[in-house]
């Protein structure tokens, strides 16, 4: 096999891979990105959180996103049984950007990857990582190129940013079951035809099924009169709905009267897709010569749109350690990568669990919360899940329990 050598090999040119490779290149680390698909390609995960704008800034990637004329986003709105509650991200506890965008990922991911190339990163599209052999201080990776020819890359370090491809978890036997129950989602894009003047296009709208707390819908507006529409529930919920995914989506929407009314003139404009069992975990987020970024590590749940933010955070943490190592500094991957990343992931985990068991829904729809507490909750919803000054980051479970009790009584 033809052989080549790189300092860092990045698997996947999604958000985590593009951001990581740009940060490495800017610090003069020799990096190669291998991407299985041809871009642009569809990806789910279209509502961003303000916290991630600071990662884009750090990687010198913000401008290409600001130029794209994406739908402005300044908050999250929730509706359940006619009760509406909204969070404006500018009224958040933590410091940092308070607005962001909702994006069609095919375009967003391509822009980031193109920007990484502009910054000097080499990305090879339609090159698929097929196997890896771990040695003491490097890895041998076998790749299949667009012609089906195999070659080998000797990499000092591998960053797995392969998302749901989960390349290293599969190849290195790192898969570990998620502690969240498996859920399913059916989604598509619609031309929304919304004429309701009260509808706020600057916020994601999360609606809850009137009878089933476990089932919720996303409506993510884009800047061109279209929206991403999706419904999430346990497989049993979908099994009871008849027909093809399209029929199931339509009958699920019909069950939520406010959403059905809002979308009365909507028209489906893409294939209706479904994803099942996306929650996933791993035994370890790093090894001798590798680290798992974004979805290649743990994926929780889509309810708080945290996926791309976690992907960027992981890329930022891992690359900063690689940069320190390059300077000859000693780093601790357990403490400074895994534990640091999991701090925020565990904040989101507590929020996801509290959403599905009803505690967080009680909190969100409670009308008399103190402004300070609402700001703290708002900061998490805006992605600031690593700010330990926020008591809901420092002790999410305990704080949510106390607050839920207050809101219930
Ligand atoms: P990806 O974006 O998945 O990129 C991985 C890349 O790796 C792909 O381009 C793939 O082709 C490539 N790859 C895979 N295998 C190989 C291989 N063998 N060799 C080379 N390349 C390979 N997140 C949000 O932030 N907001 C949301 O609103 C949101 N909604 C969601 C809704 C649902 C139903 C689900 C399931 C997820 C949602 N997410 C959301 C999560 C979001 O999709 C992911 O967290 C995000 O895309 C992760 O980015 P990534 O860079 O880790 O991986």
Boltz pocket constraint, residues with backbone or C-beta under 6 A from the ligand:
constraints:
  - pocket:
      binder: B
      contacts: [[A, 11], [A, 12], [A, 13], [A, 14], [A, 15], [A, 16], [A, 17], [A, 34], [A, 35], [A, 36], [A, 37], [A, 43], [A, 44], [A, 45], [A, 46], [A, 47], [A, 48], [A, 49], [A, 127], [A, 128], [A, 129], [A, 130], [A, 161], [A, 162], [A, 163], [A, 164], [A, 165], [A, 166], [A, 167], [A, 185], [A, 275], [A, 278], [A, 293], [A, 294], [A, 295], [A, 296], [A, 302], [A, 304], [A, 305], [A, 306], [A, 307], [A, 308], [A, 309], [A, 311]]
      max_distance: 6.0
